[in-house]
Amino acid sequence: MRLNYSEEENYPGQFELWQANCERSLKGRKGQTALRELETALLALSSKRLIAQELQNAEGDVCAIGALAKYRGREEKDFIADPEYEMQEVGVELGMPRLVAWKVVEVNDLEYAHLSPEARYMRVTEWIQRQLAKGD
């Protein structure tokens, strides 16, 4: 059986299994490599701000996945052919493991959604650094 994310559990413990798979992916070699590059991309941003719910806004601010795209010299139009795109799919296209991309989007867009762009930048960067510290 393949485990997918769902807002509602189809069986007891499904959400915990999903989160455990995310943790394993974050700690794995590919996950750690992706997080290191994402940290570099965030630190390279001239504007220490992260937006939520979109890759890039009209002012040029980006989300965490958007920061990686920008760091790689990719533009939003390279990814968004379908208005119903999933942000984690952009991360996967950029080479992130699927569960790592999903977790980064969860942290940026859901967990820290209530924060200002400046505070979100700090918290997402700190979260990535904590994940890297666990993996070393």
Secondary structure as GFF3:
##gff-version 3
##sequence-region A 1 136
A	DSSP	alpha_helix	14	27	.	.	.	ID=ss1
A	DSSP	alpha_helix	29	44	.	.	.	ID=ss2
A	DSSP	alpha_helix	64	71	.	.	.	ID=ss3
A	DSSP	three_ten_helix	76	78	.	.	.	ID=ss4
A	DSSP	alpha_helix	87	93	.	.	.	ID=ss5
A	DSSP	alpha_helix	98	105	.	.	.	ID=ss6
A	DSSP	pi_helix	106	111	.	.	.	ID=ss7
A	DSSP	alpha_helix	117	135	.	.	.	ID=ss8
###
